[in-house]
Amino acid sequence: MKLAIIGGGSSYSPELLDGLFARIDQIPVSEVWLMDPDEKRLEINAAFARRMIRHRGVPCSIHVTTRLEEALKEARYAITQIRVGQMAARIADEKLGLKYGIVGQETTGLGGFACALRTIPRILEIAHLMEEVAPDAFLINFTNPAGINTEAVIKHSKIRTVGLCNVPIGMIMDASKHLNYDPAGVTMDYVGLNHLSWVRHFYYKGEDVTDAVLEKFIEHARLEWEEEDTRNNMIEAIRRLGMFCNYYLQYYYSTDTALRTIQHKTKTRGEEVLEVENALFAKYQDESLSEKPEELSKRGGAHYSTAAFHLVEAIENNRQSRQVVCCRNNGAVPTFDDDVAVEVSAIIGKDGAKAIQQQAPAPSIRGLMQLVKAYESLTVEAAVKGDRDAAYEAMLLHPLMPNAGLCTKLLDELLEINAPWLQGTFF
């Protein structure tokens, strides 16, 4: 069985491959194709992967290519983890946000918007090529912003797709650690969008343990939100809502303190990650290294490979298991269109993900969900059509964007900066 990793030159690839090799008995992948335009990083990752294979004695071969079609042809699964414009584009997004006094985070607000405009055309290029050379394959999307990119594929391709994020599985792992639970026994009543989600109930072996889990999360809130004012605001939101709040909700529930924290740092998160990545690739070139290094944890993305191959294994073996994924709504969340991407519990089997019918979100969270979903759908439209008006309307809707006049100026500057990667009809 062939697995393609598109963005195989990513610093995450060794984490992903480590997870695959640990589950090779359940997921009989015989060949992995790493595809990336960055040949140097590609070769570093491939050499490291081959050392990992020899060390583990895994019956799997590693192939590299810069040609998308070669990687995708006859693949059973394609995992996308691409970064259009590389880290330099992310850093430019962050600095543009700082210039205008708004959040420029990679997936949220300005940063997520710019990243989506750059990335959606490339994600759809991958999906459309899969329709030709691997029509029965699954596209497993990790590429940020994961929800928007997944929605683009849902709306504009026939390829079966599931979006993934490490946040939901991280919540399960943290709850299990805090309360000494077996993670396999933990389920969540989880509803929202990617990086905009809430857990209404936690269950352990069928018993509602929400109160106990929330108290433990509050007790350990420093692990989620380091800055004290932001942490206190998030604890207040958790207590008043009676739900656990996704880490990224700090940008909505504590905008001023979250922005202040970003502004007071000497480096953007992108600049920090770039330094970590440079150190990681130096490490990956060590010919004595045959296991993923501890330094990889600094990159972020804990449980990344667990989420990926828990999903792949369930599809491959038709497990009909319950997992939180980003998938087509199909009526699961009331009041939302069928063809939008939502992040909810779904049943995973041979046909992919089927969202589980949800209780209607309470007004306290539904309003923000609807607002951000409208922004996401307009962003997809803008990126696909190269539509400047749709892009402006998306910005105007987003609660973290500036006023109507500044949106015009900001959009002009954003499009100019990102011109090399955007659909030509924006101009």
N, C-alpha and C positions, 0 to 999 in steps of 0.2 A: 504494500500500500504506500502511496506517495503522499507526502505532506510538504506543502510549499510554505515558506515563511517569507512574506514580502516585506522588506525592510530588514533583511537578514544581517545587515551590517550594524544593527542597533546594539547598544551595550546591554540591552535586555536579553538578547538571543541566548547567551549561556544559561541564564535563569530558565528560560523557556525549554531549552533542550535538556537541562538537568531534570525538569519535571517529566518530560516525555520519557527519558531513559529509565526513570524510576518506575514507570507504568507500562513498560514495553510489553509485558505479558498480557495486559488488558487491551492495549492499543497496538496492533501488529503492524507498525510502520516499518517498512523495509528500506525506504529511501527518503531522506530529507533534502529538499532543495532550498538553499539560501539565495535569495535574490536581492540585489541592492545595486544602485549606481556607483557606490563608493567601493571600488575594488580593493583598496587597502584594508578597510575595516572588514570587508567580506572575507578576505583571505585569513586575517587574524582570527576571526570567529570560527572559520572552518577548521583551521589547524587546531584550535583549542577544542572544538567539538570532537575531532578525531581522537585527540588524547583522552577525552572523557569516555569515548566509546571503547578504546583499548583498555582503559582502567576498569570499566564496568563489565567488559565482555559482552557488549550489546550487539545483536545481529542487525545492524543498521548502517547504511552508507550515507556519506555527506557529499552533496554536490553544490557547486556554486555557479552562478550565472548573473550577468547584468541584463539579460534578456527576459522580459516579463513572460512572454509566450512560452519560452523553454521551461520556466519554473512552473507555470500553471498547467501545461498540457497534461491531461489525464490524471491530475491530482485529485485525491479524495477530499482533502481539506486544504484551504488556503488561509493562513493566519496573517492578518495585516497589522503591521506596527510601523507605519511609515511616518516620516516627519518632513513634509514639503518645506523647503527652505532651510532645513536643518536647524541647529540650535541658534544660529544667527538670527533667523526670522522670529523665533520665540523671544529672544532678547529684545529685538526691535519692537515687538508688540508690548512687552513689559515697559520699555522706556517711553513708548508713546503714551501709555496709560499714565505713567508718572508725570509726563509733560502736561497732561490735561487734568491731573488730579483725580483720576478714576482708577478702578481696579483693572489691571491688564493681565490677570492670571491666565495661565495657559488654556483653561477650559471654560472660564467663567467671565462674562462681560466682554470687554474689548478684546482681550487675548483670545478667548474662545471664538469670537466672531471672526477675527482676522484669520485664525488658524483654519476655521471651517471653510472660508472662501478660498483659501489656497488648496485645501485638501480634497474637497468634494469632487472636483473634476478628475483628480487622480484615482480616488476610490472608485468612481464610476468607470473609469478606464479599465481598472482591474476587473470589476464585475462584468463589464460588457465583453471583455476578452474571455473570461471564464464561460460566458454563455456559448462561445464558439468552441473552445478547446477543452473545457471541463464542465459541461452543462449540468452534470449531476452532483457536482461538488458543493461543499458548504463553505461559505465565507465567514470566518470567525474574526470579527473586527475588534481590535484593541485600540485602533488609531483614534487619537483625541481630535476634537471632542467626540467621544464615542457615540453618544446618543444621536447627534446631528448627522454624523457620517453614516450610522446605521439606518437612519430614516431616509437618507438619500438613496441608499441601495434598495430599501423596501419600496420606495415610490418609483424608482427609475430603472429597475433591473428585475429580471426573472430569477436571478440566482437566490438560492436559499441563504439567508444570513442571520446571524445572531451576534449582537454586540455584547462585549464583556468589560467589566471593571473589577478591580480587586477590592473595592470598598465593601460590597455586601459580604463576601467571604471573610474579609477582615473583621467585620462585626461579629460573625459567628465564631471566629477563632478567639477574639478578645473576650466575648461572653463566656466561652468555654474555659478560657484560662482563668478569668476572675472567679468563676464559680465551680471550677473543677468538674466541668461537664465533658462528656464525650461529644466532640463536634458533630458526629454523625446523628446525634439525637436532637440537635438544635434546629428549629425552623423559625421563620419570621413571617409576620404579616407586614410585608414591605411594599411600599407604594411610592411612586414618583417618577422622575426623569433621571437620566444620568447626571450625577453630581447635584441633584436637587431631589432628595428623597428622605423619607421618614419611616421608622419602624414603629408600627402601632402596637404590635404585640410580639413578644418572644415566647416560644414554647420549648419545653424540654421533655422529650418522650411523651408529647401530647398534653402536658400540664402547662398552664399559663404561668410563666415565671417573670412576667414583665416588670413588676415592681422591684424584684430582687436584682434583675439585670440593670435596670435604670439606676438604681442606687449605686451599684458597682461602677457603672460607667461614670457617674457623677464623681464618685470617690477617686477615680483614676482619670479625671478630665484633663489633667495636665498632659497626658499622653497624646491627646487630640489637639488641644489648643494651648500652646505654651504661654502666650501673652495673657496676663492676669485679667485685664478688663474684658478682653474677648471671651476668655474662659467663663467669667462670671455671667456675661450676657447669654452665652450658650447654655449654661446650667439653668438660668432663669427660663429660657425658652423650653428646655426639656421638661422642667418641672410644671410649667404652666400648660404646655400642650399635652403632657403625659405621654410623649413619644420620644424615641431617640432620634436625634437630628444628624444627618450626614455632615461630615466635617466641613464640606464646602458651603453649607448654609451660613457659616460665619460671615460670608461676603454679603449676605442679605439681612441677617439678624443682628449683625454687629459691624456694619459697613465702615463706620468712622474709625473704630479701633483696628479693624483688619487692614484698612488702607494706611493708617498711621504706622502700623508695624512694617508694612512694605516700604513706606517712604523713609523710615529710619534706618533701614538696612543699607550697608555700604555696597552690596551687590544684589542684583536681582536673582530670583531663584534660577533662572536660566543660566546666568553666569556661574552660580554655584554648581549646577548640574554639569556644566561644561568642564569644570575643573575635575569633578568626580569622574566623568567619562574619560578624560585624558589619562587619569591615574588608572582607571580600570583597563583601558586598552594597553597600557604599559604592562599591567599585570598579566593580561591575557596572553601576551607574547612570551611569557616565561615558559620555556619548554618543559620545566619540571612540574608545571601546574596541570593537574588533571581533574580537579574538582572546582566548583564555583567558589570564588574567594569571598571572605567575610565582607570585604569592602563593597560588594555589590548591594548590600543592604542600605548603604548610604544613598543609592540612586533612587530609592523609593520603589513602590510596586511590590510590597510584600504580598506573598500568596498569589502572585501573577500567574505562575505556571500551574499552581493548584487549580485556580479557576479555569484556566484554558483546558487542561486535560481531564478535569472532572466533567466538563461539558462534552469534550470529544468522546470520552469513554462512554458516556451515557447515550450519545447519538449512535455510536458504532455498535453498541450492544443492546440498543433499544431498551434502556433501563426503565423508562417511564418514571424517572426520578424528579424530585422537586428542587429547582435551583432558581436563584435570582439572576435574571439576565435582562438585556435590553432587546426587545423584540416588538413585532407588530402588535398593536393593541387589539384589533379585532373585537372590540366591544368589551374587553376585560375591565377597563377603567371607564365607568359611565361618564358621559358628557364629552369624551374625547373621540376624535375621528378614528375610524377603523385603521387607516393606513399610516398613523403616526407611530413613532417609537416611544415606548414606555419602559421603565425599569421596574419590573415586578417579578413575583414568583411565577414560574412557568413549569410545565411538565415537559421534560426532555426525553425524546425518543428518536426513532429512526428517521422521522420527518423533520427533526429540528425542535424548535421551541414553540409551545402553545401556551400563551398567557392564561393564567388562572383567573376566573371571574373574581373581581374585587368588590368589596364594599365601597360605595361612593365615598371619595375623600371628603372629610369635613371642610366646611367653608374656610376654616383657619389655615388650611394648607392648599385647598383646591384653587383659591384665587391666584396664588403665586405659581402653582403648576400651570394653570391655563395661560397666564401671562407669558411665562417663559416658553411654554410649548408653542404659542403663537409666534414668538420671536424665532424659535428654532425652525419652524416650518417656513417662515419668510426667508430665513437665511439659506435654507436648502433651495428655495425658488431663486433667490438672488444668485447663488453660486452656479446653478445649472443653466440659467438663462443669461448670466452676465448682466443682470438687471439692476441698475443703479437705484431705481425707485424702490424696488423691493428691499435692497440693502439698507436704504435710508429708513424705510418703515420698520425694519427689524431693529435697527439701532434705537429708533424713537421709542419702541415698545419696551426695550430692556430696562429694568429698574436701576441698573448700575451705570447707565449711560448719562451723558450730560444733557443740557437743555437742547431744544429744537434747533436753535441757531448754531450752537457748537457742534451738533451732530453733523450738520452739513460740512463744516470746516474739517472736522475729524475724519469724516468719510473720504473727503477729497485727499487728505494726507495719507490715510491708510491705503487707499487704492494706488496712489503713486508709489508708496514704499513697496507694495506687494505686486506691482505690475508684472514682473517676470513670471509670476505663477498663476495669474488670473485669466479668466475667459476674456478674450479680446473685446467683446461687446460691451464691457464696462466703460470703454473709452470712446 
